[in-house]
Amino acid sequence: MSRRSFVGAMGLGLAAGLTGKAARAAQTGPEIKWRLAASYPKNTDILLGGPKQVAQRVAEATNNRFQIQVFAAGEIVPGLQVLDAVQNGTVECGHSASYYYVGKNPALAFDTTLPFGLNTRQQNAWVNVGGGQALLNDLFKTFNIYPIPCGNTGAQMGGWYRNEIKSLSDLKGLKMRISGIAGQVLAKLGVIPQQLAGGDVYSALEKGSIDAAEWVGPYDDEKLGLYRVAKHYYYPGFWEGSAMTSLYINRKQWDELPPDYRAIVQAACAEANLAMTARFDALNPAALKRLVAAGAKLHAFPRDILEAAEKAAFELYDEIAAANPEFRKIYIPWLAFRRDVQLWFRIGENYFDNFNSTNRVTSKYLS
């Protein structure tokens, strides 16, 4: 299915999400123009495509009376300053990942992901049904922001390394581009984390300023060209079993929106949230094949690294929760949700997935 057809089909969800009265009202509502600052460079078409899709759907649903102009990282503010720009009103809204800003409050990580946290379906379940969104809304009020889920990459890769990682000792002193709490976890294992915006990763790896870098997954990693400067490609990205991106709206701007426009924005973000994961899932397989053909060497992280990292992660969360009441307020119910949903997935989902992925199917229709 083409992207146009896919987005058109997804648009049915947007239309269904609006009452006839709201849709008619939006066609004659006030003229509003917003600017949206994104954290992602222009060549990351899926990540940047999320807010662009929202802008397109909002314009279509309001007869172009509500327009959102999307700017890539650096066009208004640097990629890692989007939350600040929304908070202080430099722009009306932004599209970003909250774990870039854990230096302000580590609790912000829950809006994107935590190492060894929830996968994409589990994150959606926690946010939409499990009470997560109410907790996140309370947190973001302190930043003058209204957050709406607006994309998810799915499980990510573990990044690109100049040298092979064979054991925990190989992590000692490794300078790695990695964001937020994940960097704090790896620091416990001897890694020296570096936080860099996407547009700066290639040059840092090429110059040797860093020894390794994680970005997203095959499709986006290929676009950044990281395989040209580091050949060892690791999986899984245990720090990002999913990575939810969000539309951050200045609280004053959100409160002043007519209710029908708010409904349209919510519906458009829900559409973009599903579409982003679908695009990554559809495009990553071919991209991975191309990367391997170009010389990338695939490796699974040794189990002792995974076990040490998981232990370090939950030790860190307990330490943060003891010192930070905002983190603790979200962490305790999140932890209980994670325990229960993992039980169900272990029975209902994982066994099925593991069998399907390891059992080779033969068919005369498969070449």
ABEGO torsion letter per residue (X at the ends): XBAAAAAAAAAAAAAAABBAAAAAAAAABBBBBBBBBBABBAABAAAAAAAAAAAAAAAAAAGGABBBBBBBBGAABBAAAAAAAAAAGABABBBBBAAAAAAABAAAAAAABBBGBBBAAAAAAAAAAAGAAAAAAAAAAAAGBBBBBAEBAEBBBAEBBABBBABAAAABGBBBBBBEAAAAAAAAAGBBBBBBBAAAAAAAAAAGABABBBBBBAAAAAAAGAAAABABBBOBBAABABBBBBBBBBAAAAAABBAAAAAAAAAAAAAAAAAAAAAAAAAAAAAAAAAAAAGBBBBBBBAAAAAAAAAAAAAAAAAAAAABAAAAAAAAAAAAAAAAAAAAAAAAAAAAAAAAAABBBBBAABX
